[in-house]
Amino acid sequence: MKKYLLLLFTAFSIFIFSTPVYGDDTATDTTEKNNWGGKLIKSPFGLGLDIQTKYVWRGMEMMPEDSAPVLFPSMNYSWKGLYVYAMGGYAINGKYAEVDLGISYTLGNGLGMAFNDYYYPTVDQKEDEYFGGGKHTGHWLEAVISYVPEDIPLWVTISSFLYGADKYSYGIDKEKQAFSTYLELGTYYDFLNFNRLSLTVGTALNKSCYNGYEHNFSVCNLELKYTYSVNFKSGWKLPLNVAYIYNPVFNKSFVNFSANLAF
């Protein structure tokens, strides 16, 4: 009898202490919340910092005079196929500045679209205004279409400047929108530990900024790049790149080192 009463008391105790108290919300709500009352989620925002020993973009030497290493701080927002970014470019000698904004969307089949606003303010003058247009605008507005298939080591990108300072002179005090168009083809070979060898061929399809507004079709960018990835135990990777770049239009070559930090 005593053994039966002991078992009954034990079962009753387990039932009492394991039953939730519905009148007390704090007993069941263990969700972490932020100071706005919303549920804590993984942040869709990211930070980045790229470092280049020499600023070369699409085969063009961006600082032909007073050349110096350039830092590119950035912040971005990503959600599914949507990507929005803001990036700056600043030479360590203070002779160059750049502010870029962009938005892109990638479809499931590797096709992507983007719009970029490259803003190049004057460093030692005040002729241009950020929200101003006209003759002294520092903006270059670009539309981009890209194709990066998942199963083929290939990428194709075509871009064109639709508005801004992309102009060339064709008479006395006359300027014309150039609509500089750039086509890039690339391929790559992957190794262990996220290391990669890539080859890029870039061409200017018309008289454009990529060839000094002096040629029509021309090859303006040949780049062979090796990426070595430093892999940390936490899973974070630090890509380090060295690229050999040759521009046939201007008959110039460069060897450039860059580091890409992403957080």
N, C-alpha and C positions, 0 to 999 in steps of 0.2 A: 504493500500500500504506500509506504513512504517513497519507494522507488518510483511509483506511478505519479505521486504528487510532485516529485522533483522534476520529472520529465515534463509534466504539464506546466510547472512554473518556468522552466527554461524556455519552452516554446513560446509562452506568453511574453516573456521578457524580450526575446528576439523580435517578435511581432511589434511590440511597443516601440522599441528603439530603432527599428529599421523603417517604420512607416513615416513618410514625409509629412511635415506640418504645412498644410496648404494655406493657412492663414498668414504665414510668414514668407514673403517673397524672397528675402535674402537667403533662405535656406535652400532654394532651388536655382536661383539665378546666379550662375558662376561666370557669366560672360564678361570679359574685360571691356570696358568702355573708355572712350576718350573724354576730354573735358567738355565736349559738345553733346555728350550723351549718346554718340554713335558707337557702333561696334568697332573694335580695333581690327583692322585688316592689314594685309601686306601692302606697303606703299607702292603705288604705280609710278612714282617719281624716281629718277636716277640722276647721278652726277658724273661728270667726266672731266678729265684733264689730259689733253694731248700735248706733247712736247716735240718740236721739230728743230733740228739744228739749222735747217735752211727751209724757208717757205717756198715750196714748189707745188703748184696746183695745176693738174691737167697739162703738164709739160711747161707751164709758164712760170718764170721766175718772178715772184710777186714783189720782191725787194731787190731790184737790180743794183741799187745804190744803198749804202749804209746797211748792208746785210747783217742780220743778227738772228740768233735763235728766237723762236716765237712760241708763246704759250697759248693754248686754246681751252679755256674753261667753258664748261657747258652744263646745262640742266635739261632734262627731258621728261616727257610723260608718255607712257605706252599703255595701250589697252587693246587687247586682241590684235588686229592688224593696223591700228592707228598709232602713229608716232608723231609727237610734237616736240620741237627742240628750240632752244635759244643758246647761241654760242658766240663767244668773243674771240678775237685774235689780237694779241698784243706782243710786239717785239720788246725784248728786254732792254734795248737801247732807247725806247720811246719814239722811234721813227716810224712806227706803223701801228694802225688800229683798224679793227674790223668788228662789225656786229651783224650776226646772221640770225634770221628766224626762218623756221620751216615747218611744214606739215606734210606727212606722207601716209599712204594707205596701201597695204600689201594684201593682195587677194590670195586665195588658197592655191592657185596654180602657179605661183611665182611671179605673177604680173603685178607691178606696182606703179603708183602715180605719186608725184610730189610737186609741191610749189615751194620755192625758196626765195627769200629776200636777202641778198647780200648788200650790206651797207658799208661803204668805205668812206668814213669821214676824213676830212683833211686834218693833219696832225698839228700843223703850226699856223693854220688860217681858220677863218670863220665864214667862208663863202657859202657853204652848204648848210642846210637845216634838215633835221631828221624827218619832219613832217612836211617839208617843202619839196617842190618839184622844179620843173623848168631847167634851165641851162646848167645850173650848178648842182643838180641832184646827185647824191652819192649812192643812190639805190640801183641795184640790178635785179629785176624780178625775173625769175626763171621757172619754166615748166619742165618736168622730167617724166619720162616713161622708162621703166626698167623691167627686165625679165631675168629672173634668177631661178632656173629650174632646180628642184631638189635632188634629182638623181643624175644630173649631168654637171661636171665641173666647168661651168660656163656662166658668164654674165654678159648682158647686153644693156647698154644705157644710151639713151638719146635725150639731149636737153637743148633748150633754146631760150635765149633772153627775150622776153616779150616787151619789156619797158625799162626805162631808166637811162643810165649813163652810157649804155652800149651804142655809141654813135660814131660815125666817121664823117669827115669833111669831104664835100664833093664840089665845092666852089668857094667863092669869097664869102666868108661868114655864113656858110650854109652847112647844115648837118642833116644826116639821115640816120634813122634807126637801122642798126645793122642786123638785128635778129641773129646774132651769132649762134650757130648750131654745132654741137659737139656730139660725135658718135664714138662710143668706147666699147671695145670687145676685150674680154679677159677670160683667162683660164687659170687653173691652179692644180697643184699636186700636194696632197696631204701626207704627213708623216705621223709617227707616234707622238703622243703628248701635245697635240694641237699645234704642231709646227707645220709650216706651209711655205711652198714656193709658188709664186704667182707671176704671170706675164700679162701685161696690159698694152693694148695698142689703141691710141686715141687719134681721131681724125677731125679736122675742121671741114664742114660740108659747104661752107660759103666764105665770102670775104668777111672776116670776123676778127674779134679780139685775139683769138688763138694764133693768128698768123699776121698780126699787125695791120689788118684791113688791107692787105696788099695782094692776097692770093684768093683763089677760089678753093677747090678741094685740095687738102694738103694733110699729110701725116704730121702731127705736132707733138705726139707723146708716145715714147717707147719706154716701158718701165719693167725691170726685172727686180722683184722684191722677195726677200726671205724673211719670214716671221718666226721668231723663236719665242715660245711661250713659257714664262716662268710660272710653274704651278705650285701653289701653296697648299698645305695640309687642310686648310679651311675650305678649299674648293675654289678660292679666288685665283684668277689668272691675270698675269701681267704680260701682254704682248709687246715684244721689242722687235722693231723692223729696221732693216737696212735695205735701201733701194738704189739701184743704178738707173738713172733717168737720162734719156737722150731726146732732144728736141731737134728733128731734122729741119724744121722751118728756120730756126735761128742758129742752127749748127752749134748747140750748146749741150754740155753734159754735166750731170751732178751726181754726187753720192750723198744720200740723205739718211740720217738716223732719226727715228721717231719712237716714242713710247706712248702707249695708250692706256691710261688709267680709267677704269670704270667702277663706279660704286652704286 
